[in-house]
Amino acid sequence: MPEGKKPAFAYVYGWTPGHERLLSIRILLGAPRDSEADAIELFRYLKPIMLNQEKPR
């Protein structure tokens, strides 16, 4: 990223232990909030729901 430029979005991601599933969250910047903190909290909320499910048979 060029010096002095801020990213256009906050991005977090995580894999299941076996790397079978990926959860990624990208939040566009612009609101007068901490987008990185919002992305992290949304990831923490969704991780057990999205990544801890059994594999489809």
C-alpha positions as CSV (number, residue, x, y, z in Angstrom):
1,M,0.0,0.0,0.0
2,P,1.4,3.4,-0.9
3,E,2.7,5.4,2.1
4,G,0.1,7.7,3.6
5,K,-2.8,5.9,2.0
6,K,-5.4,4.1,4.2
7,P,-7.1,0.9,3.2
8,A,-10.6,1.2,1.7
9,F,-11.9,-1.6,3.9
10,A,-11.3,-3.6,7.0
11,Y,-10.7,-7.3,6.4
12,V,-10.5,-10.3,8.7
13,Y,-10.5,-14.0,7.9
14,G,-10.1,-17.4,9.6
15,W,-10.0,-21.1,8.6
16,T,-11.3,-24.2,10.3
17,P,-8.5,-26.2,11.8
18,G,-8.4,-28.6,8.8
19,H,-8.6,-25.7,6.3
20,E,-11.9,-27.0,5.0
21,R,-13.8,-23.8,5.5
22,L,-12.9,-20.1,5.3
23,L,-14.9,-17.2,6.8
24,S,-13.9,-13.8,5.5
25,I,-15.4,-10.5,6.4
26,R,-14.8,-7.2,4.6
27,I,-16.3,-3.9,5.7
28,L,-16.0,-0.8,3.6
29,L,-14.6,2.2,5.4
30,G,-16.6,5.4,5.5
31,A,-18.9,5.4,8.5
32,P,-17.7,7.3,11.6
33,R,-17.0,4.0,13.4
34,D,-14.0,1.7,13.8
35,S,-14.5,-0.6,10.8
36,E,-11.7,-2.9,11.9
37,A,-13.2,-3.4,15.3
38,D,-16.6,-4.0,13.7
39,A,-15.1,-6.6,11.4
40,I,-13.4,-8.4,14.3
41,E,-16.6,-8.4,16.4
42,L,-18.7,-9.7,13.5
43,F,-16.1,-12.4,12.9
44,R,-16.2,-13.4,16.6
45,Y,-20.0,-13.6,16.4
46,L,-20.2,-15.6,13.2
47,K,-17.2,-17.9,13.7
48,P,-19.0,-20.5,15.9
49,I,-22.1,-20.4,13.7
50,M,-20.3,-20.6,10.3
51,L,-17.1,-22.6,11.0
52,N,-18.1,-25.2,13.6
53,Q,-20.8,-26.9,11.6
54,E,-20.5,-30.5,10.5
55,K,-19.5,-31.3,6.9
56,P,-22.3,-31.8,4.5
57,R,-22.7,-35.5,3.6
